[in-house]
């Protein structure tokens, strides 16, 4: 089976060049033309996909060759792009920047090659003129397998500046597909872990996306960009399917499959915005009734909850509000005490602690959490230390850490993971039905995690 979904990868020489503005603006501009646009983000970023979803009306999805393996990039892309007219993939960092010490692995260039997609290079031209040609030439020639199909010049100061840049780029043979002036109205606020998520600034985010779309529509040749997207090579293979992923060769339908679906509550709202769409899809395919709830507003867990998933986000920003919701904190603690399966990642780990910055949390774990000045960031190679509701001992998974908090102690008597990189250490907590860790994982890489979790929800 092959697919030829038109697609573009939006990349840049470095972070801060304007990838998010251009990618999100392109998505919104194409959608405004009546196209069904599939939004994607290279790497483990949770925040940009929220803006992508706002621009397209579709779920923003991540493509991470480290977390999921190169072999899943194409299938996961095709899964997200089902029924779409065009796909836009926003890159990560600089075009050739990948996992530390792993060569091109998980770089934007790597994903572009896996997708056989042309690259649009967004260049911050604010402090250069003729030198832009040398920069673009270097990026175009570095890896012959990466096809840079055009350049969008960002932060251009004036008409004269634009003329100088265009004249210089004529020597490279790379077409200029867009020129964007400085536009403060499309800026989005940032804080300690990057952009402020859409869920925390919905009205302002809508305005920002509209401004991005207007700027891109006015400054870019949309017809040429669509034409470039249509030049992408065909992808072979089938789209990823959650039901197929969770099916096991040893699994046979039994009477238990006909029982009512166990209800799994999934935390959401402004404090818990980090999650991969595939997690919910896998839980549903494994037989769960997935119900979202907002720990900032809901004083009870959804009725009949048999399992709980608390992903990442910013509980440190909402610590006072989370702490003030005593009824829900008690409900979470009671559920965990009953032995029900609870899976918590990063923000979820903090919420389960005894306290966060001195404010009471759920008290499920005998550990304290606090904000720090130190950023912990990077991919991790992990192995399950013992059996848990998520994984059998010895299960290998890759994950990602991204936080400015610290939990003391950093691991319980039964740790969640043994980390092999960047240094060997144990991390996280396994206690009865609880699995809590700083590690963000992508369950599509190990769908047995979802199947195991739902099975435990049935039997706990």
C-alpha positions in Angstrom: 0.0 0.0 0.0 1.3 3.5 -0.8 0.1 7.0 -0.1 1.0 10.3 -1.7 -0.5 12.8 0.8 0.9 16.2 -0.2 3.2 17.3 2.6 5.8 19.9 3.7 8.4 20.0 6.5 9.0 23.4 7.9 12.5 23.7 9.2 15.1 26.3 10.2 18.8 26.7 10.8 18.2 27.1 14.5 15.6 27.5 17.2 14.0 31.0 17.3 14.0 31.5 13.6 10.2 31.5 13.3 9.2 27.8 12.6 6.2 27.8 14.8 4.8 31.1 13.3 5.3 29.9 9.7 4.1 26.3 10.3 1.0 27.4 12.2 0.3 30.2 9.8 0.6 27.9 6.9 -1.8 25.3 8.5 -4.3 28.0 9.2 -3.9 29.6 5.7 -4.4 26.3 4.0 -7.4 25.5 6.2 -8.9 28.9 5.3 -8.7 27.8 1.6 -11.0 24.8 2.4 -8.2 22.2 2.6 -8.2 19.5 5.3 -4.8 20.0 6.9 -3.0 17.4 8.9 -0.8 19.0 11.6 2.4 17.4 12.9 5.4 18.3 15.1 8.8 16.7 15.0 10.1 15.7 18.5 8.5 15.4 21.9 7.0 18.9 22.1 3.5 19.0 23.6 2.8 22.8 23.3 3.2 23.5 19.6 0.6 20.8 18.6 -2.0 22.7 20.6 -1.5 25.7 18.3 -1.5 23.4 15.3 -4.9 22.0 16.4 -6.3 25.5 16.8 -5.2 26.3 13.3 -6.6 23.2 11.6 -9.4 21.8 13.7 -7.6 18.5 13.9 -5.5 16.8 16.6 -1.9 17.9 16.5 0.4 14.8 16.4 4.1 14.3 17.2 6.6 12.4 15.0 9.5 11.3 17.1 12.0 8.9 15.7 13.7 8.5 19.1 10.7 7.7 21.2 8.9 5.6 18.7 11.6 4.4 16.4 12.2 5.4 12.7 9.9 2.6 11.6 6.8 4.2 13.1 7.3 7.7 11.8 5.6 6.9 8.4 2.7 4.8 9.9 2.0 7.4 12.6 2.1 10.2 9.9 -0.3 8.3 7.7 -2.6 7.7 10.7 -2.8 11.4 11.4 -3.1 12.4 7.7 -6.1 10.1 6.9 -8.6 11.9 4.8 -6.5 15.1 4.6 -5.6 17.2 1.5 -2.3 18.3 2.8 0.0 17.9 5.7 2.4 20.4 7.4 5.2 19.1 9.6 6.9 21.6 12.0 10.5 20.7 12.7 12.4 20.9 15.9 15.5 23.0 16.7 17.8 23.3 13.7 17.3 21.2 10.6 20.1 18.8 11.4 19.9 18.8 15.2 18.9 15.4 16.6 19.2 13.3 19.8 22.5 14.0 21.5 25.2 11.6 20.5 22.9 9.8 18.0 23.8 11.5 14.8 20.8 12.4 12.7 18.4 10.3 14.8 15.1 12.2 15.6 16.3 15.4 13.7 14.0 17.3 11.4 16.2 16.2 8.5 15.8 12.5 9.6 12.0 12.8 9.7 11.9 14.6 6.4 13.8 11.8 4.8 11.6 9.1 6.4 8.5 11.0 5.0 10.1 11.7 1.6 9.0 15.2 2.1 10.4 18.5 0.7 11.7 21.0 3.3 10.9 24.7 3.5 13.7 26.5 5.3 12.7 29.4 7.5 15.6 31.9 7.8 15.8 34.7 10.3 17.2 37.4 8.0 17.1 40.2 10.6 20.9 40.6 10.8 22.2 39.6 7.4 22.0 40.4 3.7 24.3 38.6 1.2 25.5 36.1 3.9 22.0 34.5 3.7 23.1 32.8 0.4 26.1 31.1 2.1 23.8 30.0 5.0 21.2 28.5 2.7 23.8 26.9 0.4 25.3 25.2 3.4 22.0 23.8 4.6 21.0 22.7 1.1 24.3 20.9 0.3 25.0 19.3 3.7 22.9 16.2 3.1 22.0 15.5 -0.5 19.1 13.2 0.7 17.4 16.2 2.2 15.5 18.2 -0.4 15.2 21.9 0.5 12.5 23.0 -1.9 12.4 26.7 -0.9 13.1 29.4 1.6 10.9 31.7 3.6 12.6 34.8 4.8 11.5 35.9 8.3 12.0 39.2 10.1 12.8 41.2 7.0 13.3 44.8 7.8 12.3 46.7 4.6 11.7 46.5 0.9 15.4 47.3 0.3 16.4 44.6 2.7 14.2 42.1 0.8 15.7 43.1 -2.6 19.2 42.4 -1.2 18.2 39.1 0.2 16.5 37.9 -3.0 19.5 39.0 -5.1 21.8 37.0 -2.9 19.6 33.9 -3.0 19.4 33.9 -6.8 22.9 32.4 -6.8 21.8 29.4 -4.8 19.0 28.3 -7.1 16.7 27.9 -4.1 13.4 29.8 -4.7 12.1 32.3 -2.2 8.6 31.1 -1.3 7.8 33.9 1.2 9.0 37.0 2.9 7.7 38.0 6.3 8.2 41.4 8.0 8.5 41.7 11.7 5.1 41.4 13.3 4.8 41.6 17.2 1.1 40.7 17.1 2.0 37.1 16.2 4.3 36.7 19.1 3.1 34.2 21.7 4.2 34.5 25.4 6.7 32.1 26.9 7.8 31.0 30.3 10.1 28.5 32.0 9.3 25.6 29.6 8.5 27.4 26.4 5.2 28.8 24.9 2.2 29.1 27.1 -0.2 26.3 26.1 -3.4 27.1 24.2 -5.6 25.7 27.0 -4.3 28.6 29.3 -4.9 31.4 26.9 -7.6 30.3 24.5 -9.0 33.7 23.3 -5.5 35.2 22.9 -4.3 32.0 21.2 -7.1 32.3 18.7 -6.1 35.8 17.9 -2.4 34.9 17.6 -3.2 32.0 15.2 -5.3 34.3 13.1 -2.5 36.9 12.9 0.0 34.1 11.9 -2.4 33.0 9.1 -2.8 36.6 7.9 0.9 37.2 7.9 1.7 34.0 6.0 -1.1 34.5 3.5 0.1 38.0 2.7 3.8 37.2 2.6 4.0 33.7 1.1 3.2 32.1 -2.3 0.6 29.6 -1.1 0.1 28.1 -4.6 3.8 27.4 -4.9 3.9 25.9 -1.4 1.0 23.6 -2.3 2.8 22.6 -5.5 5.9 21.8 -3.5 3.9 19.7 -1.1 2.5 17.7 -4.0 6.0 16.8 -5.1 6.6 14.7 -2.1 7.4 11.0 -2.8 4.9 8.2 -2.2 5.0 6.5 1.2 4.8 2.7 1.3 3.2 0.8 4.1 0.0 1.1 6.1 -1.2 3.7 8.5 -0.8 3.0 12.2 -3.9 1.6 13.8 -4.5 1.6 17.5 -6.7 -1.6 17.5 -4.1 -3.5 15.6 -1.4 -2.2 17.8 -3.0 -3.3 21.1 -4.0 -6.7 19.7 -1.7 -9.5 21.0 -0.8 -12.7 19.1 -1.7 -14.6 22.4 -4.9 -12.7 23.1 -8.2 -14.5 22.3 -11.6 -13.0 22.9 -13.1 -14.1 26.2 -16.2 -13.3 28.2 -14.2 -10.5 29.9 -14.1 -8.7 26.6 -17.9 -8.6 26.7 -18.0 -7.0 30.2 -18.6 -3.3 30.6 -15.6 -1.2 29.7 -13.5 -0.1 32.7 -13.7 3.6 33.0 -10.3 5.4 32.9 -10.2 9.0 33.9 -7.6 11.1 32.1 -6.6 14.5 33.6 -6.8 17.5 31.4 -7.5 21.2 31.6 -5.0 24.0 31.9 -2.8 22.3 34.5 -2.4 19.0 32.6 -2.1 19.8 28.9 0.7 17.4 27.9 -0.5 14.2 26.3 -0.1 12.3 23.1 -3.3 11.6 21.2 -2.3 8.0 20.6 -2.4 7.3 24.3 -6.2 7.8 24.5 -6.6 6.0 21.3 -4.7 3.0 22.6 -6.6 2.9 25.9 -9.9 3.1 24.0 -8.8 0.3 21.6 -7.7 -1.8 24.6 -11.3 -1.7 25.9 -11.4 1.3 28.2 -14.1 3.9 28.5 -11.9 7.1 28.6 -13.3 10.1 30.3 -11.5 13.4 30.7 -11.7 15.6 33.8 -10.2 18.8 35.0 -8.4 18.8 38.4 -8.8 22.5 38.6 -12.6 22.4 38.4 -13.9 18.9 39.1 -14.3 18.0 42.8 -14.8 14.3 42.0 -13.4 11.8 39.7 -15.7 10.6 36.9 -18.3 8.2 38.3 -17.2 4.6 38.2 -13.5 5.4 37.6 -11.4 2.2 37.7 -8.1 3.7 36.6 -6.4 7.1 36.4 -3.9 8.7 33.9 -2.3 12.0 34.8 0.0 13.3 32.1 2.3 16.3 32.0 1.6 20.0 32.2 2.2 22.8 34.6 0.9 22.0 38.1 3.6 24.4 39.5 1.7 27.3 37.9 -1.6 26.1 39.4 -0.3 24.7 42.7 -2.6 26.9 44.8 -5.7 26.0 42.9 -4.9 22.3 42.8 -4.2 22.3 46.5 -7.4 24.1 47.2 -9.4 21.4 45.5 -9.3 19.1 48.6 -12.3 16.9 47.6 -10.5 15.8 44.4 -7.2 15.4 46.1 -8.8 13.0 48.6 -10.6 11.1 45.8 -7.3 10.6 44.0 -5.7 9.4 47.2 -8.6 7.0 48.0 -8.4 5.6 44.5 -4.7 5.0 44.7 -5.1 3.5 48.2 -7.7 1.0 46.8 -5.0 -0.4 44.5 -6.6 0.9 41.3 -4.1 1.5 38.4 -2.7 5.0 38.4 -0.2 6.2 35.7 1.4 9.6 36.3 4.0 11.3 34.2 6.0 14.4 35.2 3.2 16.8 36.2 1.2 13.8 37.4 4.1 12.8 39.5 4.1 16.2 41.2 0.4 16.1 41.8 0.7 12.7 43.6 3.4 14.0 45.9 2.9 15.0 49.5 3.4 18.7 48.6 4.5 21.0 45.8 6.3 24.2 46.8 5.0 23.8 50.3 1.3 23.4 49.3 -0.5 20.1 50.0 -1.0 17.8 47.0 -2.6 14.3 46.9 -0.2 12.6 49.3 -0.1 9.4 47.4 3.7 9.4 47.4 5.8 10.1 50.4 7.9 12.7 48.5 8.0 16.5 48.2 8.3 18.5 45.0 9.6 22.0 44.4 10.5 24.4 41.6 14.2 24.8 40.9 16.4 27.0 38.6 17.8 23.9 36.9 16.4 22.7 33.6 16.3 18.9 33.2 16.0 18.1 29.5 16.8 15.3 27.2 16.0 11.8 25.8 16.3 8.8 28.1 16.8 5.1 27.5 14.9 3.3 30.2 14.1 -0.2 31.5 11.3 -1.2 33.9 13.0 -2.1 37.2 10.1 -4.3 38.4 6.6 -5.3 37.5 4.0 -2.5 37.5 0.5 -1.7 36.1 2.3 -0.3 33.0 5.1 -2.8 32.3 6.6 -6.1 33.2 10.1 -6.0 34.7 12.8 -5.7 32.0 10.5 -3.8 29.5 12.6 -1.3 27.5 11.2 2.1 26.6 12.6 5.4 25.5 11.4 8.6 27.1 12.0 12.3 27.5 12.5 14.5 30.5 11.6 18.2 30.5 11.1 20.0 33.8 12.4 22.6 36.2 11.2 20.8 39.3 12.8 18.3 41.7 11.2 15.5 43.7 12.9 14.3 46.9 13.5 11.5 47.1 13.9 11.0 43.4 12.9 7.3 43.5 10.9 5.1 45.8 11.8 1.7 47.4 10.4 0.3 44.1 11.6 2.6 41.3 9.7 3.0 38.1 12.6 3.0 35.7 16.3 2.4 35.5 17.8 5.0 33.2 20.7 4.2 31.0 21.3 7.7 29.6 22.8 10.2 30.2 24.0 8.5 33.4 22.8 5.4 35.1 20.3 6.0 37.9 16.9 4.8 39.1 13.9 7.1 39.0 10.2 7.2 39.9 7.9 5.3 42.1 5.9 2.0 41.9 3.6 1.5 44.8 0.6 -0.9 44.6 -1.3 0.2 41.5 0.7 3.5 41.1 3.3 4.1 38.5 4.7 7.6 38.8 7.7 9.0 37.0 9.2 12.2 35.4 9.6 10.2 32.2 7.3 11.1 29.3 6.9 8.0 27.1 5.1 7.4 23.8 2.9 4.3 24.2 2.7 3.7 20.4 6.3 2.4 20.8 5.1 -0.2 23.3 1.3 -0.6 23.0 1.4 -3.4 25.4 1.5 -0.7 28.1 -2.0 0.4 27.3 -3.3 -3.2 27.1 -1.7 -4.1 30.4 -3.1 -1.0 32.1 -6.7 -1.6 30.9 -6.5 -5.3 31.9 -5.4 -4.2 35.4 -8.3 -1.8 35.5 -10.6 -4.7 34.8 -9.3 -6.9 37.6 -8.4 -4.4 40.3 
